[in-house]
């Protein structure tokens, strides 16, 4: 009994599945099978669903262009970086000037020579 039900369900599923792949009557040899759609009048119409693939490819190209723009390198430096660099250069100049003033050489105090006669100052 169980075997009969399994066999019957297998035959029904094959019949339904075989209906989905009907040989198309189009003159195009590259499409041997196409999905068959039945209309309300009962006539079978074979359709090629390539328009959605074309739209998907166009959308993918657009997404790729957007991502390319998002991740591409900037050509010039930003105004903020330029201003920071100018401020840094000015601070470096001031610091160098201060350090140069710290180590200026000045004449030292006069040292008296010892008196040669007595060995005293």
C-alpha positions as a Markdown table, in Angstrom:
| # | Residue | x | y | z |
|---|---|---|---|---|
| 1 | Unk | 0.0 | 0.0 | 0.0 |
| 2 | Unk | 2.8 | 2.4 | 1.0 |
| 3 | Unk | 4.7 | 1.4 | -2.1 |
| 4 | Unk | 1.7 | 2.2 | -4.3 |
| 5 | Unk | 1.4 | 5.7 | -2.8 |
| 6 | Unk | 5.1 | 6.4 | -3.3 |
| 7 | Unk | 4.9 | 5.2 | -6.9 |
| 8 | Unk | 1.8 | 7.3 | -7.6 |
| 9 | Unk | 3.3 | 10.4 | -6.1 |
| 10 | Unk | 6.5 | 9.9 | -8.1 |
| 11 | Unk | 4.5 | 9.6 | -11.3 |
| 12 | Unk | 2.5 | 12.7 | -10.6 |
| 13 | Unk | 5.6 | 14.7 | -9.7 |
| 14 | Unk | 7.3 | 13.6 | -13.0 |
| 15 | Unk | 4.2 | 14.6 | -15.0 |
| 16 | Unk | 4.1 | 18.1 | -13.4 |
| 17 | Unk | 7.9 | 18.5 | -13.7 |
| 18 | Unk | 7.9 | 17.5 | -17.4 |
| 19 | Unk | 5.3 | 20.1 | -18.2 |
| 20 | Unk | 7.6 | 22.9 | -17.0 |
| 21 | Unk | 10.2 | 22.0 | -19.7 |
| 22 | Unk | 8.2 | 21.9 | -22.9 |
| 23 | Unk | 10.2 | 22.0 | -26.2 |
| 24 | Unk | 9.8 | 25.5 | -27.6 |
| 25 | Unk | 8.6 | 26.1 | -31.1 |
| 26 | Unk | 10.8 | 29.2 | -31.6 |
| 27 | Unk | 13.2 | 29.2 | -34.5 |
| 28 | Unk | 16.1 | 30.0 | -32.2 |
| 29 | Unk | 18.3 | 26.9 | -32.0 |
| 30 | Unk | 20.2 | 28.1 | -28.9 |
| 31 | Unk | 17.2 | 27.9 | -26.7 |
| 32 | Unk | 16.1 | 24.2 | -26.7 |
| 33 | Unk | 13.9 | 24.6 | -23.6 |
| 34 | Unk | 12.0 | 27.5 | -22.3 |
| 35 | Unk | 9.5 | 27.8 | -19.6 |
| 36 | Unk | 5.9 | 27.3 | -20.7 |
| 37 | Unk | 3.2 | 29.6 | -19.3 |
| 38 | Unk | -0.5 | 28.9 | -19.8 |
| 39 | Unk | -2.7 | 31.8 | -20.3 |
| 40 | Unk | -6.4 | 32.1 | -19.3 |
| 41 | Unk | -7.5 | 30.9 | -22.8 |
| 42 | Unk | -5.5 | 27.7 | -22.3 |
| 43 | Unk | -3.0 | 28.4 | -25.0 |
| 44 | Unk | 0.7 | 27.9 | -24.2 |
| 45 | Unk | 3.0 | 30.9 | -24.5 |
| 46 | Unk | 6.8 | 30.4 | -24.4 |
| 47 | Unk | 8.7 | 33.5 | -23.0 |
| 48 | Unk | 12.3 | 34.4 | -22.7 |
| 49 | Unk | 13.0 | 36.1 | -19.4 |
| 50 | Unk | 16.1 | 38.0 | -20.5 |
| 51 | Unk | 14.8 | 41.5 | -19.8 |
| 52 | Unk | 15.3 | 41.1 | -16.1 |
| 53 | Unk | 18.9 | 39.9 | -16.6 |
| 54 | Unk | 19.6 | 43.0 | -18.7 |
| 55 | Unk | 18.2 | 45.2 | -16.0 |
| 56 | Unk | 20.1 | 43.4 | -13.3 |
| 57 | Unk | 23.4 | 43.9 | -15.3 |
| 58 | Unk | 22.6 | 47.6 | -15.7 |
| 59 | Unk | 22.0 | 47.9 | -12.0 |
| 60 | Unk | 25.2 | 46.0 | -11.2 |
| 61 | Unk | 27.2 | 48.3 | -13.4 |
| 62 | Unk | 25.7 | 51.3 | -11.7 |
| 63 | Unk | 26.5 | 49.9 | -8.2 |
| 64 | Unk | 30.1 | 49.2 | -9.3 |
| 65 | Unk | 30.5 | 52.7 | -10.6 |
| 66 | Unk | 29.2 | 54.1 | -7.3 |
| 67 | Unk | 31.6 | 51.9 | -5.3 |
| 68 | Unk | 34.5 | 52.8 | -7.5 |
| 69 | Unk | 33.9 | 56.5 | -6.8 |
| 70 | Unk | 33.5 | 55.8 | -3.1 |
| 71 | Unk | 36.8 | 54.0 | -2.7 |
| 72 | Unk | 39.0 | 55.8 | -5.2 |
| 73 | Unk | 42.0 | 57.8 | -4.0 |
| 74 | Unk | 41.6 | 61.6 | -3.5 |
| 75 | Unk | 43.6 | 63.5 | -6.1 |
| 76 | Unk | 44.6 | 66.5 | -4.1 |
| 77 | Unk | 45.1 | 67.2 | -0.4 |
| 78 | Unk | 42.3 | 68.8 | 1.5 |
| 79 | Unk | 42.2 | 72.4 | 2.7 |
| 80 | Unk | 42.3 | 71.2 | 6.3 |
| 81 | Unk | 45.5 | 69.3 | 5.8 |
| 82 | Unk | 47.1 | 72.3 | 4.1 |
| 83 | Unk | 46.1 | 74.7 | 6.9 |
| 84 | Unk | 47.5 | 72.2 | 9.5 |
| 85 | Unk | 50.8 | 71.9 | 7.6 |
| 86 | Unk | 51.1 | 75.8 | 7.5 |
| 87 | Unk | 50.5 | 76.0 | 11.2 |
| 88 | Unk | 52.9 | 73.3 | 11.9 |
| 89 | Unk | 55.6 | 75.0 | 9.8 |
| 90 | Unk | 55.1 | 78.3 | 11.7 |
| 91 | Unk | 55.3 | 76.5 | 15.1 |
| 92 | Unk | 58.5 | 74.8 | 14.0 |
| 93 | Unk | 60.0 | 78.1 | 12.9 |
| 94 | Unk | 59.2 | 79.7 | 16.3 |
| 95 | Unk | 60.7 | 76.7 | 18.2 |
| 96 | Unk | 63.9 | 76.7 | 16.1 |
| 97 | Unk | 64.3 | 80.5 | 16.8 |
| 98 | Unk | 63.9 | 79.9 | 20.5 |
| 99 | Unk | 66.4 | 77.1 | 20.6 |
| 100 | Unk | 68.9 | 79.2 | 18.7 |
| 101 | Unk | 68.6 | 81.9 | 21.3 |
| 102 | Unk | 69.3 | 79.4 | 24.1 |
| 103 | Unk | 72.6 | 78.5 | 22.7 |
| 104 | Unk | 73.9 | 81.9 | 21.6 |
| 105 | Unk | 77.6 | 82.3 | 22.4 |
| 106 | Unk | 78.4 | 85.3 | 24.5 |
| 107 | Unk | 81.8 | 86.5 | 25.6 |
| 108 | Unk | 82.5 | 85.1 | 29.0 |
| 109 | Unk | 83.8 | 87.1 | 32.0 |
| 110 | Unk | 87.4 | 88.3 | 31.9 |
| 111 | Unk | 89.8 | 86.1 | 33.6 |
| 112 | Unk | 92.7 | 87.8 | 35.3 |
| 113 | Unk | 96.0 | 86.3 | 34.6 |
| 114 | Unk | 98.1 | 85.4 | 37.6 |
| 115 | Unk | 100.9 | 87.7 | 38.5 |
| 116 | Unk | 104.0 | 86.1 | 37.3 |
| 117 | Unk | 106.1 | 87.5 | 40.1 |
| 118 | Unk | 104.2 | 86.2 | 43.0 |
| 119 | Unk | 101.9 | 83.6 | 41.6 |
| 120 | Unk | 98.9 | 85.4 | 42.8 |
| 121 | Unk | 96.0 | 87.1 | 41.2 |
